[in-house]
């Protein structure tokens, strides 16, 4: 027997609490009180625990939710812009924002962290193809040099974003823009 899809209101509650948890994690870190997340989402704490019995499960769900949003943005940007390079730069800006604002979640990207291998593969499986599509489209349009790999670009952006949230003198987004300018033909 196939599992039933969640009720529409239950799915809305889950989406609201994932969005609320993401916002709270950015402002307070991953150790923020569950009651703060529940209040921001407009649900009771029991709703959070019903969906995510442990904090670790909530953190992973928020992370996956954010990765999914980033992955879904790529095709939408490509369809909505006149220039594949513009779509690429807007997507990389969103990707950089994701990396810079994920206080405490960045550790999940490290394969050596508990459960990190799985979430690291999820991150790569979802985002590398999107980045590749954007790079290919920009190269085919003659807007960037051909031969750029999604892994190298995402790794470079990730390296530029490391520690940016803790250093007010460093502007990771500016450095990412410099990197992207270097892709131009």
DRENDO-1510 file (C-alpha; in Angstrom, 1 decimal, always signed):
<recs>
REC; n; res; u; v; w
REC; 1; UNK; +0.0; +0.0; +0.0 .
REC; 2; UNK; +1.4; +3.4; -1.0 .
REC; 3; UNK; +1.9; +6.1; +1.6 .
REC; 4; UNK; -0.6; +8.9; +1.5 .
REC; 5; UNK; +0.6; +12.4; +0.7 .
REC; 6; UNK; +0.5; +14.7; +3.6 .
REC; 7; UNK; -2.6; +16.9; +4.0 .
REC; 8; UNK; -2.3; +20.4; +2.5 .
REC; 9; UNK; -2.4; +22.1; +5.8 .
REC; 10; UNK; +0.3; +19.7; +7.3 .
REC; 11; UNK; +2.5; +20.4; +4.3 .
REC; 12; UNK; +2.0; +24.2; +4.7 .
REC; 13; UNK; +2.9; +23.9; +8.4 .
REC; 14; UNK; +6.0; +21.9; +7.5 .
REC; 15; UNK; +7.1; +24.5; +4.9 .
REC; 16; UNK; +6.4; +27.4; +7.3 .
REC; 17; UNK; +8.4; +25.8; +10.1 .
REC; 18; UNK; +11.3; +25.0; +7.7 .
REC; 19; UNK; +11.4; +28.6; +6.5 .
REC; 20; UNK; +11.0; +29.9; +10.1 .
REC; 21; UNK; +13.8; +27.6; +11.3 .
REC; 22; UNK; +16.1; +28.7; +8.5 .
REC; 23; UNK; +15.5; +32.4; +9.4 .
REC; 24; UNK; +16.0; +31.7; +13.1 .
REC; 25; UNK; +19.2; +29.6; +12.4 .
REC; 26; UNK; +20.6; +32.6; +10.5 .
REC; 27; UNK; +19.9; +35.1; +13.3 .
REC; 28; UNK; +20.5; +32.9; +16.4 .
REC; 29; UNK; +22.4; +29.8; +15.2 .
REC; 30; UNK; +21.3; +26.2; +15.1 .
REC; 31; UNK; +21.0; +26.0; +18.9 .
REC; 32; UNK; +18.1; +28.5; +18.9 .
REC; 33; UNK; +15.2; +27.5; +21.2 .
REC; 34; UNK; +12.5; +25.4; +19.4 .
REC; 35; UNK; +9.9; +27.7; +20.9 .
REC; 36; UNK; +11.3; +30.6; +18.9 .
REC; 37; UNK; +11.1; +28.6; +15.7 .
REC; 38; UNK; +7.5; +27.6; +16.5 .
REC; 39; UNK; +6.5; +31.1; +17.3 .
REC; 40; UNK; +8.0; +32.4; +14.0 .
REC; 41; UNK; +6.2; +29.6; +12.1 .
REC; 42; UNK; +2.9; +30.2; +13.8 .
REC; 43; UNK; +2.7; +26.6; +15.0 .
REC; 44; UNK; +3.1; +24.9; +18.4 .
REC; 45; UNK; +6.3; +23.2; +19.5 .
REC; 46; UNK; +4.5; +19.9; +19.3 .
REC; 47; UNK; +4.1; +20.4; +15.5 .
REC; 48; UNK; +7.8; +20.7; +15.2 .
REC; 49; UNK; +8.5; +17.6; +17.2 .
REC; 50; UNK; +5.8; +15.7; +15.2 .
REC; 51; UNK; +7.7; +16.4; +12.0 .
REC; 52; UNK; +11.2; +16.4; +13.4 .
REC; 53; UNK; +11.6; +14.4; +16.6 .
REC; 54; UNK; +15.2; +15.6; +17.1 .
REC; 55; UNK; +17.1; +18.9; +16.6 .
REC; 56; UNK; +19.5; +17.1; +14.2 .
REC; 57; UNK; +16.6; +16.0; +12.0 .
REC; 58; UNK; +15.3; +19.6; +11.9 .
REC; 59; UNK; +18.7; +20.9; +11.0 .
REC; 60; UNK; +19.1; +18.4; +8.2 .
REC; 61; UNK; +15.6; +19.1; +6.9 .
REC; 62; UNK; +16.2; +22.9; +6.9 .
REC; 63; UNK; +19.5; +22.3; +5.1 .
REC; 64; UNK; +17.9; +20.1; +2.5 .
REC; 65; UNK; +15.0; +22.6; +2.1 .
REC; 66; UNK; +17.5; +25.3; +1.4 .
REC; 67; UNK; +19.5; +23.2; -1.0 .
REC; 68; UNK; +16.2; +22.4; -2.9 .
REC; 69; UNK; +15.3; +26.0; -3.1 .
REC; 70; UNK; +18.7; +26.9; -4.5 .
REC; 71; UNK; +18.5; +24.0; -7.0 .
REC; 72; UNK; +15.0; +25.1; -8.2 .
REC; 73; UNK; +16.1; +28.7; -8.6 .
REC; 74; UNK; +18.6; +27.8; -11.4 .
REC; 75; UNK; +16.1; +26.7; -14.1 .
REC; 76; UNK; +13.7; +29.5; -13.1 .
REC; 77; UNK; +16.5; +32.1; -13.5 .
REC; 78; UNK; +17.6; +30.7; -16.8 .
REC; 79; UNK; +14.0; +30.9; -18.1 .
REC; 80; UNK; +13.4; +34.4; -16.8 .
REC; 81; UNK; +16.5; +36.2; -18.0 .
REC; 82; UNK; +17.7; +37.2; -21.4 .
REC; 83; UNK; +21.3; +36.3; -20.7 .
REC; 84; UNK; +22.5; +32.9; -19.5 .
REC; 85; UNK; +25.4; +34.7; -17.8 .
REC; 86; UNK; +23.0; +36.9; -15.9 .
REC; 87; UNK; +21.1; +33.8; -14.8 .
REC; 88; UNK; +24.4; +32.2; -13.7 .
REC; 89; UNK; +25.5; +35.3; -11.8 .
REC; 90; UNK; +22.1; +35.6; -10.0 .
REC; 91; UNK; +22.2; +31.9; -9.2 .
REC; 92; UNK; +25.8; +32.1; -7.9 .
REC; 93; UNK; +24.7; +35.1; -5.8 .
REC; 94; UNK; +21.9; +33.0; -4.2 .
REC; 95; UNK; +24.4; +30.1; -3.7 .
REC; 96; UNK; +26.9; +32.5; -2.0 .
REC; 97; UNK; +24.1; +33.9; +0.2 .
REC; 98; UNK; +23.2; +30.3; +1.1 .
REC; 99; UNK; +26.8; +29.5; +2.1 .
REC; 100; UNK; +27.4; +32.7; +4.0 .
REC; 101; UNK; +24.2; +32.6; +6.0 .
REC; 102; UNK; +24.2; +29.0; +7.2 .
REC; 103; UNK; +25.6; +29.5; +10.7 .
REC; 104; UNK; +26.2; +26.0; +12.1 .
REC; 105; UNK; +24.9; +24.3; +8.9 .
REC; 106; UNK; +28.2; +24.5; +7.1 .
REC; 107; UNK; +29.6; +21.7; +9.3 .
REC; 108; UNK; +27.1; +19.4; +7.6 .
REC; 109; UNK; +28.9; +19.8; +4.3 .
REC; 110; UNK; +32.0; +18.2; +5.8 .
REC; 111; UNK; +31.9; +14.5; +4.9 .
REC; 112; UNK; +33.7; +13.7; +8.2 .
REC; 113; UNK; +30.9; +15.1; +10.3 .
REC; 114; UNK; +28.3; +12.7; +11.7 .
REC; 115; UNK; +25.9; +12.0; +8.8 .
REC; 116; UNK; +27.8; +14.6; +6.8 .
REC; 117; UNK; +28.6; +12.2; +4.0 .
REC; 118; UNK; +25.0; +11.8; +3.1 .
REC; 119; UNK; +24.1; +15.5; +3.2 .
REC; 120; UNK; +27.3; +16.4; +1.3 .
REC; 121; UNK; +26.3; +14.0; -1.5 .
REC; 122; UNK; +22.8; +15.5; -1.5 .
REC; 123; UNK; +24.2; +19.0; -1.8 .
REC; 124; UNK; +26.4; +17.9; -4.7 .
REC; 125; UNK; +23.8; +15.8; -6.4 .
REC; 126; UNK; +21.2; +18.6; -6.4 .
REC; 127; UNK; +23.5; +21.6; -7.1 .
REC; 128; UNK; +26.2; +20.4; -9.5 .
REC; 129; UNK; +23.8; +19.7; -12.4 .
REC; 130; UNK; +22.1; +23.1; -12.0 .
REC; 131; UNK; +25.4; +24.9; -12.0 .
REC; 132; UNK; +26.5; +22.8; -15.0 .
REC; 133; UNK; +23.4; +23.7; -16.9 .
REC; 134; UNK; +23.9; +27.4; -16.3 .
REC; 135; UNK; +27.6; +27.2; -17.2 .
REC; 136; UNK; +26.8; +25.3; -20.4 .
REC; 137; UNK; +24.1; +27.8; -21.4 .
REC; 138; UNK; +26.5; +30.8; -20.8 .
REC; 139; UNK; +29.3; +29.1; -22.7 .
REC; 140; UNK; +27.0; +28.2; -25.6 .
REC; 141; UNK; +25.8; +31.8; -25.7 .
REC; 142; UNK; +29.5; +32.9; -26.0 .
REC; 143; UNK; +29.3; +34.8; -22.7 .
REC; 144; UNK; +31.9; +32.8; -20.8 .
REC; 145; UNK; +34.9; +30.7; -21.6 .
REC; 146; UNK; +34.0; +27.1; -22.3 .
REC; 147; UNK; +35.3; +24.3; -20.2 .
REC; 148; UNK; +34.5; +25.6; -16.8 .
REC; 149; UNK; +33.4; +22.7; -14.5 .
REC; 150; UNK; +30.5; +23.2; -12.0 .
REC; 151; UNK; +32.5; +21.5; -9.2 .
REC; 152; UNK; +35.5; +23.9; -9.6 .
REC; 153; UNK; +33.2; +27.0; -9.7 .
REC; 154; UNK; +31.2; +25.9; -6.7 .
REC; 155; UNK; +34.3; +25.0; -4.8 .
REC; 156; UNK; +35.9; +28.4; -5.6 .
REC; 157; UNK; +32.7; +30.2; -4.5 .
REC; 158; UNK; +32.6; +28.1; -1.3 .
REC; 159; UNK; +36.2; +28.9; -0.5 .
REC; 160; UNK; +35.6; +32.6; -1.0 .
REC; 161; UNK; +32.6; +32.4; +1.4 .
REC; 162; UNK; +34.4; +30.5; +4.2 .
REC; 163; UNK; +34.4; +32.6; +7.4 .
REC; 164; UNK; +32.7; +35.6; +5.8 .
REC; 165; UNK; +29.9; +35.7; +8.4 .
REC; 166; UNK; +32.5; +36.3; +11.1 .
REC; 167; UNK; +34.6; +38.9; +9.4 .
REC; 168; UNK; +33.0; +42.3; +8.9 .
REC; 169; UNK; +36.0; +43.6; +6.9 .
REC; 170; UNK; +35.6; +40.8; +4.3 .
REC; 171; UNK; +33.0; +41.0; +1.5 .
REC; 172; UNK; +32.6; +37.5; +0.1 .
REC; 173; UNK; +30.0; +38.6; -2.4 .
REC; 174; UNK; +32.4; +41.1; -3.9 .
REC; 175; UNK; +35.0; +38.5; -4.3 .
REC; 176; UNK; +32.5; +36.1; -5.9 .
REC; 177; UNK; +31.6; +38.9; -8.3 .
REC; 178; UNK; +35.3; +39.2; -9.2 .
REC; 179; UNK; +35.5; +35.5; -9.8 .
REC; 180; UNK; +32.5; +35.5; -12.0 .
REC; 181; UNK; +33.9; +38.5; -14.0 .
REC; 182; UNK; +37.0; +36.3; -14.7 .
REC; 183; UNK; +34.8; +33.8; -16.5 .
REC; 184; UNK; +33.8; +36.3; -19.2 .
REC; 185; UNK; +35.2; +36.0; -22.7 .
</recs>
